[in-house]
Amino acid sequence: MEIKEKLEIIQNAIEAKKGFDINSLFIGDRSSIADYFVICSANNKSQAESIMDEVDEKLAVQGVLPRRVEGKATSNWIIMDYEDVIVHIFLSDDREYYNLERLWKNLEIESEE
Protein backbone atom coordinates (compact mmCIF):
# COMPACT_ATOMS: atom_id res chain seq x y z
CA MET A 1 0.00 0.00 0.00
CA GLU A 2 1.26 3.45 -0.91
CA ILE A 3 2.04 5.70 2.05
CA LYS A 4 -0.31 8.47 0.87
CA GLU A 5 -3.17 5.97 0.73
CA LYS A 6 -2.32 4.77 4.24
CA LEU A 7 -2.28 8.38 5.49
CA GLU A 8 -5.67 9.05 3.91
CA ILE A 9 -7.21 5.95 5.52
CA ILE A 10 -5.80 6.94 8.91
CA GLN A 11 -7.01 10.52 8.66
CA ASN A 12 -10.48 9.44 7.51
CA ALA A 13 -10.71 6.95 10.38
CA ILE A 14 -9.76 9.66 12.89
CA GLU A 15 -12.32 12.05 11.44
CA ALA A 16 -15.01 9.35 11.47
CA LYS A 17 -14.64 9.09 15.25
CA LYS A 18 -14.54 12.87 15.69
CA GLY A 19 -10.82 13.08 16.42
CA PHE A 20 -9.59 16.63 15.94
CA ASP A 21 -6.55 18.83 15.44
CA ILE A 22 -5.09 16.26 13.04
CA ASN A 23 -1.54 16.91 11.83
CA SER A 24 0.68 14.80 9.61
CA LEU A 25 4.38 15.47 10.09
CA PHE A 26 6.85 14.30 7.47
CA ILE A 27 9.85 13.09 9.49
CA GLY A 28 11.38 10.80 6.88
CA ASP A 29 14.37 13.00 6.16
CA ARG A 30 15.23 13.39 9.87
CA SER A 31 14.43 10.00 11.36
CA SER A 32 14.74 6.33 10.53
CA ILE A 33 11.79 5.28 12.72
CA ALA A 34 9.09 6.31 10.23
CA ASP A 35 8.28 8.61 7.34
CA TYR A 36 5.25 10.26 9.00
CA PHE A 37 3.77 10.97 12.39
CA VAL A 38 0.01 11.44 12.40
CA ILE A 39 -1.00 13.29 15.56
CA CYS A 40 -4.56 13.86 16.72
CA SER A 41 -6.53 14.77 19.81
CA ALA A 42 -9.50 13.15 21.56
CA ASN A 43 -11.80 14.57 24.21
CA ASN A 44 -11.74 11.54 26.51
CA LYS A 45 -10.38 8.02 26.94
CA SER A 46 -13.38 6.36 25.32
CA GLN A 47 -13.01 8.49 22.22
CA ALA A 48 -9.24 7.81 22.09
CA GLU A 49 -9.91 4.07 22.20
CA SER A 50 -12.64 4.42 19.57
CA ILE A 51 -10.22 6.25 17.26
CA MET A 52 -7.61 3.54 17.83
CA ASP A 53 -10.13 0.80 17.01
CA GLU A 54 -11.31 2.61 13.86
CA VAL A 55 -7.76 3.14 12.55
CA ASP A 56 -6.92 -0.49 13.29
CA GLU A 57 -10.10 -1.79 11.62
CA LYS A 58 -9.81 0.33 8.47
CA LEU A 59 -6.16 -0.59 7.90
CA ALA A 60 -6.70 -4.27 8.76
CA VAL A 61 -9.30 -4.47 5.97
CA GLN A 62 -6.46 -3.45 3.65
CA GLY A 63 -4.15 -6.09 5.14
CA VAL A 64 -2.12 -3.55 7.13
CA LEU A 65 -1.53 -4.48 10.76
CA PRO A 66 0.39 -2.50 13.38
CA ARG A 67 3.80 -3.71 14.47
CA ARG A 68 2.99 -2.51 17.96
CA VAL A 69 0.37 -0.54 19.88
CA GLU A 70 1.23 1.18 23.16
CA GLY A 71 -0.87 3.12 25.66
CA LYS A 72 -4.11 1.15 25.49
CA ALA A 73 -4.07 0.67 29.26
CA THR A 74 -4.24 4.38 30.07
CA SER A 75 -5.54 5.77 26.77
CA ASN A 76 -4.04 9.21 27.49
CA TRP A 77 -1.52 8.74 24.68
CA ILE A 78 -1.92 5.82 22.30
CA ILE A 79 0.85 5.05 19.81
CA MET A 80 0.18 2.82 16.80
CA ASP A 81 3.28 1.81 14.81
CA TYR A 82 2.55 1.04 11.15
CA GLU A 83 6.25 1.03 10.14
CA ASP A 84 6.28 4.05 7.82
CA VAL A 85 3.50 5.86 9.71
CA ILE A 86 3.23 6.22 13.48
CA VAL A 87 -0.16 7.35 14.80
CA HIS A 88 -0.29 9.34 18.06
CA ILE A 89 -3.72 9.70 19.69
CA PHE A 90 -3.66 12.12 22.62
CA LEU A 91 -6.11 13.39 25.15
CA SER A 92 -6.05 17.18 24.71
CA ASP A 93 -4.17 18.01 27.94
CA ASP A 94 -1.51 15.38 27.27
CA ARG A 95 -1.06 16.58 23.71
CA GLU A 96 -0.48 20.11 24.94
CA TYR A 97 1.98 18.86 27.58
CA TYR A 98 4.09 16.67 25.26
CA ASN A 99 3.71 18.99 22.23
CA LEU A 100 5.32 16.69 19.65
CA GLU A 101 4.92 19.37 16.99
CA ARG A 102 7.30 21.57 18.98
CA LEU A 103 9.84 18.77 19.31
CA TRP A 104 9.75 18.24 15.54
CA LYS A 105 9.60 21.95 14.71
CA ASN A 106 10.67 23.14 11.29
CA LEU A 107 9.09 20.11 9.65
CA GLU A 108 6.39 20.05 7.03
CA ILE A 109 3.04 19.92 8.83
CA GLU A 110 -0.05 18.90 6.88
CA SER A 111 -3.13 19.94 8.88
CA GLU A 112 -6.44 18.21 8.24
CA GLU A 113 -9.15 20.59 9.40
C-alpha positions in Angstrom: 0.0 0.0 0.0 1.3 3.5 -0.9 2.0 5.7 2.0 -0.3 8.5 0.9 -3.2 6.0 0.7 -2.3 4.8 4.2 -2.3 8.4 5.5 -5.7 9.0 3.9 -7.2 6.0 5.5 -5.8 6.9 8.9 -7.0 10.5 8.7 -10.5 9.4 7.5 -10.7 6.9 10.4 -9.8 9.7 12.9 -12.3 12.0 11.4 -15.0 9.3 11.5 -14.6 9.1 15.3 -14.5 12.9 15.7 -10.8 13.1 16.4 -9.6 16.6 15.9 -6.5 18.8 15.4 -5.1 16.3 13.0 -1.5 16.9 11.8 0.7 14.8 9.6 4.4 15.5 10.1 6.8 14.3 7.5 9.9 13.1 9.5 11.4 10.8 6.9 14.4 13.0 6.2 15.2 13.4 9.9 14.4 10.0 11.4 14.7 6.3 10.5 11.8 5.3 12.7 9.1 6.3 10.2 8.3 8.6 7.3 5.3 10.3 9.0 3.8 11.0 12.4 0.0 11.4 12.4 -1.0 13.3 15.6 -4.6 13.9 16.7 -6.5 14.8 19.8 -9.5 13.2 21.6 -11.8 14.6 24.2 -11.7 11.5 26.5 -10.4 8.0 26.9 -13.4 6.4 25.3 -13.0 8.5 22.2 -9.2 7.8 22.1 -9.9 4.1 22.2 -12.6 4.4 19.6 -10.2 6.3 17.3 -7.6 3.5 17.8 -10.1 0.8 17.0 -11.3 2.6 13.9 -7.8 3.1 12.5 -6.9 -0.5 13.3 -10.1 -1.8 11.6 -9.8 0.3 8.5 -6.2 -0.6 7.9 -6.7 -4.3 8.8 -9.3 -4.5 6.0 -6.5 -3.4 3.6 -4.2 -6.1 5.1 -2.1 -3.6 7.1 -1.5 -4.5 10.8 0.4 -2.5 13.4 3.8 -3.7 14.5 3.0 -2.5 18.0 0.4 -0.5 19.9 1.2 1.2 23.2 -0.9 3.1 25.7 -4.1 1.2 25.5 -4.1 0.7 29.3 -4.2 4.4 30.1 -5.5 5.8 26.8 -4.0 9.2 27.5 -1.5 8.7 24.7 -1.9 5.8 22.3 0.9 5.1 19.8 0.2 2.8 16.8 3.3 1.8 14.8 2.6 1.0 11.2 6.3 1.0 10.1 6.3 4.1 7.8 3.5 5.9 9.7 3.2 6.2 13.5 -0.2 7.4 14.8 -0.3 9.3 18.1 -3.7 9.7 19.7 -3.7 12.1 22.6 -6.1 13.4 25.2 -6.1 17.2 24.7 -4.2 18.0 27.9 -1.5 15.4 27.3 -1.1 16.6 23.7 -0.5 20.1 24.9 2.0 18.9 27.6 4.1 16.7 25.3 3.7 19.0 22.2 5.3 16.7 19.7 4.9 19.4 17.0 7.3 21.6 19.0 9.8 18.8 19.3 9.7 18.2 15.5 9.6 21.9 14.7 10.7 23.1 11.3 9.1 20.1 9.7 6.4 20.0 7.0 3.0 19.9 8.8 0.0 18.9 6.9 -3.1 19.9 8.9 -6.4 18.2 8.2 -9.1 20.6 9.4 
